[in-house]
Amino acid sequence: MPKIDAPEKLFFSLLGKELTDDELCDIFPVAKAELDGHDREHGVIKIELNDTNRPDLWSPAGVARALKTYSTGEIPYYDFFSTKDEEKPSDGRMIIDDESAKGIRDFSIGFGCRGVTVDDDLLTNLIQSQEKLCFNFGRKRKTIAMGIYRSELINYPVHYAAVDPDKTKFVPLGMTEELSLREICSKHPKGKEYGYIVSSFDKFPYLYDDKGETLSFPPVINSARIGAVEIGDSDFFIEVSGPILDDLLLAVNILACDLSDLGFEILPVKVRFNQDTRYGREITVPYYFQEPQRASITNISKKLGLELTGSDCIDALKRMGVYAICDDDYVYIECPEYRNDFLHEVDVAEDVMIGYGLKNFTPVMPSDFTVGRLSAVEEFSRKVKDIMVGLGFQEMMYNYLGSRKEYIDNMHVSDDSAVFIANPMSENYEVIRPSILPCLLESESVSGHAVYPHLIFECGKVTVKDSSDNSGTHTANKMAFFASNVQIGYNEASSYIQTLMYFLRKDYTLLPLENDPRFIPGRGAEIMYKGKRAGVYGETHPQVLESWNCALPAIMAELDLDVLLS
């Protein structure tokens, strides 16, 4: 889960009051967070976030906003968002996405801000917010990369294009030498770390202003001139790039709200896209793109186990920063600009629960309950494992999926009872195993160098066709063992079976094993328990051993644990 360090002075300033550590511990769950520590010497509050669906909370400003809104019940208002019906003035600020970037890193959007002089705490906060959004939400810059630039050095419009990586050069941040984009990928520390994201393309993303001055090489590194933000700066241009427009819009909206809370004036920027989007070919950013949601009050009450009215829901959502109205049995919400996590009415119910107050819910003991314990077959399986280990066998674990060659062809059996996958990822995973024995033979096939005897077993599930079951299949719990040595035969197999059944306290009988191509004819037996077939054992057929490239004689057995437990 994400963790953030909040400068104490900055955090309490955003919150509007100071809180003790105990008070922070009590209120942090509102923001799905908890106090991870308080470094009083350096004035840093350490916060651990417990929700990966709320990137708006991954900054001190975001956490403070959530806590302040919950405490006051006042929904934050931001007046700089454009919508499909209203466009805010951009005053000549523009980003033009060139068609050359399509299919490489499709979009670049951004906004400006001014009015607050950057100090140590603010700069640390900006860098941290940038890294959290890009690393966590942006999957290590694959889907979101961000650059912060000095606005006074930019001549609009800003251009975003894909260019020749060998001919395009600039001085990257942290260096004094001019490098090509391709050289940056191999020589610059950030290039070595993030260059792989775009290095497979013939052209690389490039951001520059109308006079040709370089802003950055997204998603790798800013320029050393325009992209070097320092303490004392107060006028910025913030840009994000990536392949998914909605993710970029959300990241921009989060940052814009955070910076607004910090006192900055937000300056909208018009973006002209190189392709059709669900919002058209031109929008002004920050842009409100969230869709309204609704939820049944009856369903919310049922999920929360508490009879709530429409007013209860509206008041609770208001404390979560969510504007809502009621009509009959439904509550309709307008998602905050910085959130995009309302996907289902259960998400609305969650916010109602938190806003209503977790302490207002009385714990109720379920009317139906069970005591946690191992199932009977699991307890029996563990007993079988203990006995097999005592006999000198080594337990193995295998995949339940395999190929036709492994489960059918190499065992020389029919596929009539085998369950095949309709659309397997590959031929290696096309059949659900009908028996454990092929798995043991596979292990033996690569163990010829190991010292003999080889004694291995597994307890696990197998699946076969069964027309009597509604699903058309039957899954059984089985145990199989395999043993190989220079001299080994039916008598050794019988000895192992006899010992196992003795310690399991199971009386069994044997029948001749017929028509099983896995075993040598006349050298195998069928195990019967209470009139049911409980397993088979015997000497492995030479053809089977040859199919698996096994050189020495072997015995094997497979028992049905469900039958033995009955």
N, C-alpha and C positions, 0 to 999 in steps of 0.2 A: 504494500500500500504506500501511496505517496506520503512523504514527510516534508514539512517546511519549517524554516527558521524565521520567526517573526521578530523584528526589532521591537523591543518592549515599548519604547517611546512612540514609535510609529503606530503600533498596533492599538495601544490605548487611545491614541489621538483619533484614529479611525472609529474606534468603539464609542468614543465620547465620554468614557469614564475608566477608572482603574479598577481592576478586580483582583482579589486574592487568588492564590492557587486553588484553594478549595472552591471558590466561586467559579473559577474557570472550569474545574472538573465537573461541576454541576451543570453548567450551561453548554459545554462543548458538544455533547451528544446531539443538540439541536442542529449543529453543522456537520453531523456524522463524523465527529472528530473526538480526540482525547488528548489530554495534556501528556506529552512525552518527556517533559523536563523543563526546568526554568533555570537558565544560566544567569544568575543575578550579577555575577562579576562582569560579564560582557553585555548584560542587558538584552538577552535573547530568550524568547519563549519558543520552545520546541513543540510542534503540533504534529500529530499523526492523523491522517485522514483515513477513514474506513469505507469510502465509497469511490469506486473508479468511474462511476457514471456522472459525476458532478465535477468536471474540470473547473467550474467557476469557483470552487472552494479551495483550489490548489494555490492560493496566495493569501497573504495576510489581509489584503483588502477584501477578498471574497469571504473569508471566515468572519471578519469583523462585520461585513454587511449582513450576513445571515444572523449573527447574534444580535445586532442592533435592531434589525427588523423584527425579530422575535420578541425582543424586550419592549419595543415601542408600539408595535402593531402598525407602523407607518411604512407603506410600500415605497421604495425608492423610485424617483421619477427622473428620467433622462430625456432631454429634449432634442438630442442630436441624431436620432434614428430616422432614416428614410424608410418609407414603405412603398408598396405598389401604387398607393393613391397619393402620396405626398413625398416630394423630393426636396431634401435640404440643400441649401446653396453650397456649392463647392468652391466658388470664387477662383476658378481657373486651375484648381488642383485636379490632376487627372493621371491615371495609369492607363496605358494602352497595351493590351496583350496582343502580341504579334501572332499571326497564324503559324509561324515556324515552331512555336512552343507546344502546339497541339500534339498530344500523344507522347510527349516527353515529360513535361511537368506543366499541365495545362493552364493553370490559373495563377495570377498574382493580384492581390487586392491589398488595400491599406487605408490609413487615415493619418491625419496630423494631430498634434497636440502642442499646447504652449501654456506658459503662465506660471510655472513652478520651477524654481531653481533646484537642480539636482544636487543633493548632498550624499554622504556616504550611505546612510540608511536607505534612501530612495533608490540610489544606483544598485545597491545590493538587492533590493526588492524587485526592481525591473529585470535584472539578470536572472534572478531565481524564477520569476513568473515566466520569462521567456523559455528557460530550460525545462520547466515542468510541463508546459504546454507542448513543446516540441519533442521532448524525450518520452513523456508518458502518453499524452493524448495524440501526439503526432508520430508515434512509433519510431522514435529515434530519428526524427526529421524525414522519414519516408513519405509521410502524408502531410506534415506541416513543418515548415521551416520559417523562421522569423528573423527579420533584420530591423534594427533601430538606427536611424540616421539623423544627422544634423540638418534640419530643414533649411537653414539660412544658406546652405551651400548647394541647394537643389534648384534646378531650373525646370519647371513643369512644361509639358507633360513628361512623366516618367515612362520609359519604354521597357517592356518585358519581352524578350525574344530568345530564340535558340541560335547559337552562333558557332562558328568554327573554333574548336577548343585549342587549336595550334596557332591561329592567327590573332586571337583576342587576348590581350595582355593587360594587367594592372598590378599595382602594389597592394597585396593583401594585408589585412589587419595583422599586426604583430611582426611585420617584416619591412625592410627598406628596399628590397630588390624586386623589380618588376618580373612577374612570372606569367606564362600562358596558363589558361584554364587547365590544360592537361598537366602542366608542370606542377600546378598547385596540388593536384590529386596525389602526386608522388613525393613532393618536397615539403608541403605545409602540414603541420600536425593535424589540423582540422580536415585537410584534404585526404590524409591517410585514413582518418576516422570515418568520413562521410562521403568521400569521392565515389565510392562504389555504387551509390544510389543512382548516379547518372552516367557513370563511365562506360556503360555498354552502348550508349547512343552515339550516333555520328556527330551530333551537335549537342552543346551543353547550354543550360539556362543561363541567362545573363540579364542583369538589371542595370539600366543607365538612364541619365537624364537627357533633356532635349539638346544639350550642348555636347553630348557624348561622354560626359564624366561618369565613371563607374561608381555604382552604388554597391553591387555585390555580385557574387557568383552563387546563387541559391542552388542547393541548400547547404553550401559548404562554408563560405567566409565572406565577410564584408570587405570593402575597400579600406585602406589605411587612412584615407582622408575624410570622405563623407560618412563612412561607417564607424568612426571612432568617437563614441559618446564619452564625455568626460564630466567630472564634477564641475558645476558652474553653468552647464548648458541648461537651456530652458525651452527650447523649440525643437520638436522632433517630428520625423516622419517614420511611421511604423508600417512595415510591409510583411505580409505572409504569402507563401507560395505552396502549391501542392496540387494533387490531381483531383481532389474531391471538394467541390465548391462549398457545400453545406458545412463541412468541417472548418474550412477557412473562415466562413462568415461567423460561425460560433466563436472561434478563437479571437477574431477581431472584436466581436461584441463583448466578450469577457474582458479583454484588455482595455477597451474603451471605457467600460463601466468602472473598472479598477482605477484607471487614471483619473476619471472624473471624480471618484470618491477621494482621490489624493489631492484634488484641487485644480487639475488641469482643465483647460478649455479644449474641447474636442472639435477638430476641424475636419468635416466630411471631405471625402475624395471621390470623384467620379471615376468609375472603372468601365472601360470599353473592352468587351470580350472578343476573342477571335472566333467564337462559335456560339450557336444557339444554346441557351440555358433555360431552366424552368422559370427564370426571372427576366428573361429577355437577353438582349445583347449589350445592355448598358444599365448599370445601377449605380447608386451613390451609397458609399460605405461610410460609417456603419449602417447596416441594413437589417430591418426587422423581418425575418423570414419564417418564424415559428407559426405553426398552425394551432387554432383553438382546439381544446379538448373538452369532453364531457364525461360525467360519471353518474351512475345511479346512486342516489342517497341511500336507498334500500340496500344496495349491494355494499356500499361503504360501511354501513352499520353492521351488516352481516359479517363482513370480513374483520371488523374491529371488535365485534362482540359487544357493541354498545349502541343503544338507540340514540341517533343523532338527528337533529333537525337541520333544515337548510341553513338557518342562521348560524348554527354551530359550525357547519362546514365552511361557510363563508368567512367567519371570524378566524377559524383555525388556518385556513389557506392564506388569509391576509397576513398573519404572523409569519408565514413562510415566504412572503413577498409575492404572492400570487393573487391577482385580481380575479374575483369570481362573482357570478350571479346565479340565482336559483329560478327554476321554472318547473312547477309541479314536483316530480320526483328526481329531477336532474339538476346537477350543479355544472355550470359551464365556466371554464377557466380560460384566461388569457395568459399564456406562458410568459414568464419574464424574458427580457431580451437576452440575458446571459445564460439561459438554460434551454436544453433541447432533450430532456430526459423523460418527458411525459409521453409514453408510447402506448399505455393501456390504462384503464380506469383503476387498476391496482396501484399505479404510480400516484394517482390522485389520492387514493385512500392512504397511502403511506405519508404524504404530506399533511393530510388531515390529521392523522395519528400524531405526528410530531408536533404540529401546530396546536392541537388540542391539549397536549401535555402528556408525556409518557407516564408521569406520576399520577395522572387521573384515571388510569386503567387499573382496576383491581384484579390481581391474579385469581384465576378460577381453575380449580382442579378438574381435569377432564373426567367426564362421566364414564368413559371407557378408557382403560389403560392396560398396558401389558408390562410385564417384567422382562427386561432385557436378559437374554440368555442364548447360548448356542443351541442351534437346532439339533434334533436327535441324530440326523444323518451327519452333521458336522462333528458331534461328539464321537460317533462311531468311526468316522473317517480318521479322527486323530488317534483313536486307539489302534486302528489298522496301521497307521504310519509308525507309531511307536514300536509295534511288533516287527515291522519290516526293517526298521533301523536296527533293532536288536538282532536281526538275522544277518546283518552286515550289508544291507542294501543302502544305496544313496538315493535320496529323494531328488526328483527332477521336476521342472515346471515348464510347460510348453504353451504355444499359441493354440487357440481353438480353431483357427482357420489355416488352411493349407491348399496344396494343389492336387489336382486329379492324379498326377503321377505319383505323389507321395501316398495318398490315402487309398487309391484304387489300383493303379497299374502295378506299382512295386509290391503290393500285397497279393496280387493275382486274384482279386475278389471282384464280384459283380458290383455295379453302381446302383442297383435297384433300390437300395435303402438309403443311399447317400443324399444329403440335402445340399443342393447347389445354390450359390448366390446368384441372383438375377443379373446384376450388373457389377461384377467385381472390379476392384481397382486394377488388379492384374491377375494373371494366371496363378500366381503364388498364393492368392487368397480367394479361391473360387469355391471351396468346399468346406462345410462345417464338419469337423472330424467325427466319423462314425465309430472310431475306436482309438484307444490310447496307444496301442502297439506300434503303429507307424512312427509315432513321435519317439518312442524308445529306440527303434531301429535307426532312425535318423541320427540320433546321438551316437549310437554304436558305430555308424558308418564313418564317423570322423574321429574315432577314439582308438584306432588300431595301434597307436604308439604307446598307449597307456598300459601299465602292468596288469596282467590277468590274475585272477578272474575279474570280469566286469559284472557288477551287480547294481542295477538301477530300477527304480519304480516311480510311479506317479499316481496320485489320487486326483481325479478331476471329472469333468462332465463331458459327455458325448451326446450327439444328437442324431437320430435316424428318423426316417419317414414312418408315420403311424396314421393310417386312415381312420382309426377309431377315435382319435383326438380331434377336437374342434380346429386346432391349428394345423393339423395334418402332419405334425411331428411329435416326437417324444424325446425328452432329455433325461438322461440317467446319470447317476453318480457311480463311477467305476474306479477300480484300482487295477493297475496292470504292472507286472514286473518282467524284467528281461535279465537273463544271465548268460554269459559266454565264457568259455574256457577251452583249453586244449582237449580235454576229455570231459564231456558233460552230456547227460541224457535224461530220459524219462524218469528214472528213479530219483534223481536230484529234484526234478520238478515236483514229483509226488511228495517228497520229503518236505519241501517248502510249503506246499499246500496243506499237508497234514499238520505241520507245526502251527501255521497261521490259524487254521480252524480250531485247533485244540485250545489256543489261548483266547480265541473269540467265543469259546463255548458253543460251537455250532456243529451239530451232527449232520453229516452229509453222505450222499451216495454218489457213485460214479457210473457213467454210462459210456460205451464206446463212442468216440468222436468220429463222425462220418461226414464226408463231403466238405471238409474245410481245407482249402488249398494252402492255408497259412502254416499247416502242420504236416509232418510226415504221416502218411496213412498207417494206422495201427500203432502209432507212437504218441497218441493224444487221448484225452478223456474229457467228458462233459460233466461238470459238477452240478448235482441236483440238491436243492434244499426245499423241504416241504412241498415236494412235487413240482417245483419250478426250476427252470434252468438258472443257475446262479453264476455260471462262468465256464471257461474252458482253459486247458493248459496242455502242454506237450512240447515235443521237439520241433524247432523251427524248420520249415521245409527248405532244402538247399536252394531251390529256385528263388525263394524270398530273400535268402541271404545273399545270393548272387546279385539280385536286383539292387540291393543296398550296398554292394561291394564289401560285405562282411566276410572275413576269411575263415573264422573258426566256428565250430558247432555252437549252437545256442538253444536255450529253452525259454519259453515265455508263457505267460498266463494273463487272463483278464477276468476279473470278478465283478459282479453287479452288487454294489453295496446296498442298494435299495431293496433287493430281494433278500439279502442276508439279514437286513434289519427288520424285515416283515415278521 
